[in-house]
Amino acid sequence: MKWTDVNDIAIELYESHPDVDPQYVRFTDLHAWVMALPGFNDDPNKSNEKILEAIQMAWMDEAS
């Protein structure tokens, strides 16, 4: 997965952190959790606030 795979990342986060409310996850934690996902293989420096926000919103959709 790459940073642009927002929906795939959101599904993986939902499955790996089922008890977490994504609305309250800090971007620093979100970044670390994405980097730790199995199958994620992208440059850590390619993320930015816009990408992390998109991941967070997709995760919120997945959780609802």
N, C-alpha and C positions, 0 to 999 in steps of 0.2 A: 504494500500500500504506500501511497504517496500522500502528501499534504492535500492534494486536490481531490482525494477520494473521501470527501466529507461524509457522505452517507454510510459508506462502509466503515469508516472510523467510528461514527456515531453508534452503529449497531454493535461493533466490538466493545465499545465503552459501556454500553447498556448491559451487555452480557457479562462483562468482567467486573462491573461495579453496580450491581442491581439495587443496592440499598442507598445509593447516592442520589441526591437531588441535584441534577446538573446545573440548575439555576444558580446554585451557591458555590460552584467550583471556581476557584481562582485560576486565572490563565496560566500562572506558573505551574500549578498542579496539573492542569489540563495538558499542558505541553509535555510534562514528564510522563503522564499516563499514556499519552499517544505514543511517545517514543518507546515505551515499554511494551506496547502491543505486539503480540506475535505476528509476524508477517509485515510489520511496518519497517520500511527501509527507505528513508529519505533523509536528506540533509537537515539537521536540527535548525540550522540558520535560515531555512527557507520558509519557516512559519512567520506569521505576523498576527497582529491583533484581529485583522479582518478574517483571516482563515480560522483562528481559534474561536472567534465569535460565531462563525458559520458552523463549525463543528459543535459548539455548545448548543446552538439553536436546533440543529438536526438531532442531537442527543435528547433534547427536551421533547421534540416531536416523537421520537422513538419511545420515550418513557411515558408518554401520555396515552 
